[in-house]
C-alpha cells in the first residue's frame, strides 16, 4: 500500500466520512494506509453495515482484515454536475466502481484529475487522499511518462 496521502482534488472537507461505526474500523485502517474490510466468519466479503452474510446466512460479528489495494474496474462514469456543497472540482470527474481481490466492491474516484477514462476490466491500484481529517481510498493515477521529472 502507498502510505503518502495527497490532499483531495475532488471534494471539500465537508464531504469527509463520519468517524463512527460502521466506518470506524475501516477509517482506522485508512489512517495507517491500509484497506481494512469486513468478512463474515466464513471468509465471505461483507458491506460495511451488512448484518447477515448473503452467501452463507451467518450473522456473527464481522471479522476485519487488511486486503490488497489492487482492484479491477467494474464500471465507470464521468460526472458533469457539480455539487458546490461538497465538490471542489470544476471539471467533470470520474466515479468508478472497483472490485478488490477480496471480493469487496467500492465506489471511488482518482487521487488527482485523470488524463484518461477508466474502462471495465482496467487493473488499478488504490492509494489514499486526505478529506477533512480522514484518509479515503482513490485510484492512483500514474503520471504520463512525458511529464515525469528529468525527462
RAMORA-V185615 format. One line per field, one symbol per residue. ss: DSSP state (H for helix, E for strand, L for the rest). psi: psi as a letter, one per 40 degrees, with the letter a starting at -180 (. if undefined). Layout:
ss: ???
psi: ???
This chain:
ss: LLLLEEELLLELHHHLLLLLLLLHHHHHHHHLLLEEEEELLLLLELLLLLLLLLLLLLLLLLEEEEELLEEEEEEEEEELLLLLLLELLLLLEEEEEEEELLLLEEEELELLLLLLLLLLLLEEEEEEEEELLEEEEEELLLLLHHHLLLL
psi: ihdhhihhediideehihgiieeddddddddefihhiiiieeeiiiidehehhddeeieiiihhihiiehihhdihihhehiheddheieiiiihhhihideeihihiaieihieiiiihehhihiaiihhbeihiiihhhhhideeiie.
